[in-house]
Amino acid sequence: MRILGNNLTFANSSNALPYGSNVGSGNIVGADPKFASFPVVGSGFSWSYDFVLLAGSPAIGTGTNGTNIGLTGGNAPVVHNLFGNSKLPVVTSITVPVSSVPVGGTLQINLKANTRK
């Protein structure tokens, strides 16, 4: 049994929380989180989406310890450069200069990456 608390569901085929034999409280079922820019259901991920919570979002202040539910809440909130997404490096190329490595050997690679901003 797992404890599932302070979650939000939206646009799912099953919004039941907690599901199965799980327990939990503080969940918000079937509510639009009111992101600044939300993709059409079924769309793939895009860096252009803006997951900042708009005023009036049911996810604001309803997460664990009064933080937001989702990316901007919890113990490790994403708060810097959320629009356009993070400054985490994006790998642009990987080169593996050898085709094999002996058992217990070391594989060295060449990696190039850029930050988004």
C-alpha angles and dihedrals in degrees: 000000000000129000111235110187137162098014131142128213127198135169095000130141088233120027095178113138127212092028126210115335093346122115131207148129141217092051121148113212126206097351127142106242090210100230116187090241121012125182123237109269108271094024121132123248119281130184087226094071115105113213095184109132114244123222110282094031112150087221094066111105095347099101130093113317091002094298123130122280112246135010096349097050143051127056095318108033122186102230107145121085094344093161107073083016132252131333090240110139118261116216110236100177142004125195123190104197096196132051097215142020126202118250107279090014128128123255113211120198136184114230131185123192140169132201117240095234 
